[in-house]
């Protein structure tokens, strides 16, 4: 697989790379991240290898991430239309302005205009609701997003970090009203964060939302840099904290390192390869603060995990999904029609319709 092995995102005709370049690291405004020169080098390497999908947000490095991307394409006429630019709204960049962020109509329109200026483009290919605004009716948010599509300022819509019930409600409203639908959903998903498999991923598959995992390396815990030997000593680039993986997480990391060694690869590449091949996943967000990190992440494109290795990683990282997901999974074989398949296993349950109703 390569970056130009394009896939359609969700129930749409938008073709994107299997790995999306996340740019939260672009800019040093938060005290960590990439310089402008390093950010441009990462962009150039990603695009040069056939990648076409770039993700940012209005709030990333206080808007500097969008500005770096905009400057890059402005200096290279013709390249912008060959890329899929996605950004998010919700974050408030204006202290004291109650309408500077959130998902109300006024906030959405102004955030979109500001992102367009920073990105130096006439349209955004994929515009994301970054989080659920509990104080704004979802109908208002969706209608404002649909208006941006109608106005030609946005091509497609996505949703990020919301409960499954709210995402499904939103998608049903767009369908009922005939508004532009949501085509993708960003969720945290990794070997250390699998609870999305209970509700969010099945919901996305049912409603035509392409799943885009963020944090596939769990903030670096699955990158290979944390070991039992340096536990509690290694500091995070972002927070400066020395807190590392827990004992439970090290069990998963040990299995990950074992599979990586068997594939003559790295822990980061195997972790990315595992999450990218999960059901429902279409494009995985990868981030890099240095170009060497980008190269390391892209090694995942060449890894083909064996069923045995996948099963080994699955076994040590199986999430506790509780009700209703686990309850549904345990009861389904007993309630299904005889011979039906539940999670790939043929059931032996009694028929739900008697062969001779008169007997009862």
Secondary structure, DSSP 8 states (H G I E B T S, - for coil): --TT--EE-SSSS-EE-SEEEE-TTBSSTTSSSB-HHHHHHHHHHHHHTT--EEE--TTGGGGHHHHHHHHHHHTSTTSGGGSEEEEEE----STT-TTSSSSSHHHHHHHHHHHHHHHT-S-EEEEEE-S--TTS-HHHHHHHHHHHHHTTSEEEEEEES--HHHHHHHHHHHHHHT---EEEEEEE-BTTB-GGGTTHHHHHHHHT-EEEEE-TTGGGTTTT---STTTTT---TTT-------HHHHHHHHHHHHHHHHTTS-HHHHHHHHHHTSTTB--EEEE-SSHHHHHHHHGGGG----HHHHHHHHHHH-----TTHHHHHHHHHHHS-TT-EETTEE-----SS-TTGGG-
